[in-house]
């Protein structure tokens, strides 16, 4: 530095700050060489790269970054998630125009890229990143279309990096991924077993008769680190009309209304309704002697809508059915002393699955009574079996 420039820099604190230069831009602290060279970026992820890069470059602007972080902090949804398209289009599209300006392109071009993309959510999926990031430029914006896809990340200068799909970097990562959250429904906290018109508040709770889950253990969370906390669901499937196919009758999950609301984890205990007695009675009246299936799912797309390729489903049920003479379903006793017992489920197809689905939900397991599979765990009575007869967890189910 020349003596003249040095004197100028010493003239005041503002000039000192200017001489310090821009904030440092983050790069992954685990190099791309750690990524298996056999893994390639999927076409679906590649289509999301342009939007992720635009957001990263916009976040390089301190003012835009401060506003965006404030919106994340204010989000009432789990993990402080934001719906990306709605966030940028809100307030008359001011932030969308800011993204366009900071990327040096016309507003309509940014708007076109945003409109062509599938619904996306944005958040910091790693808890320690959420706690540590206070709005600094040390940030990466990463995207991956599906679990297991190779994540592509951009630093705030627009540099492209590949991340390890099995573990997050120490550098905070903002994820841009397909929507899993129901942003049209207000967030619900806590498990509840109260039925209207009674409330859990002043009048005591009324437990609905039916099938309840009181404990659950899963051997994995079946979710990649970039997709944040797992979205675990228990779905009750039964015969569709008079066909040979299955359809969904009930789903218990995080965004379902009470008493079916369940925010499960790999080890959970509590009380959540899976299938009410009234629903069972209606099902058995329409389908005499038919068992229903209880299936655990990690949802990668729209909540409580089972999305999986037909071939994947056929493999899922086809490998365990013959091993147990198709005793892979459940049926209630119908007696005064109600209990849940194993039943034969001959319905092996799913009526509403699309032929080609880009985002597959993870099929964790089909619940089977422990005495049927010959596997026992203290405090549990139903086992989650998946392809190749693998055990992925166990549940405690009881009639109340």
Buried (B, 14 or more C-beta within 10 A) or exposed (E): EEEEEEEBBEEEEEEEEEEEEEEEBBBBEBEEEEBEEEEEBBEBBBBBBBBBBBBBBBBBBEEBBEBBBEBBEEBEBBBBBBBBBEBBBBEEBEBBBBBBBBBEBEBEEBBEBBEEBBBBBBBBBBEEBBEBBEBBBBBBBBBBBBBBBBBBBBBBEBBEBBBBBEEBBBBBBBBBBBBBBBBEEEBBEEBBBBBEEEBBEEEEEBEBBBBBBBBBBBBEBBBBBBBBBBBBBBBBBBBBEEEEBBBBBBBBBBBBEBBBBBBBEBEBEBBBBBBBBEBBBEBBEEBEEBBBBBBBBBBBBBBBBBBBBBEBBEBBBEBBBEBBEBBBBBBBEEEEEBEBBBBBBEBBBBBEBEEEBBBBBBBBBBBBBBEBBEEEBEEBBBBBBBBEEEBBBBBBBBBB
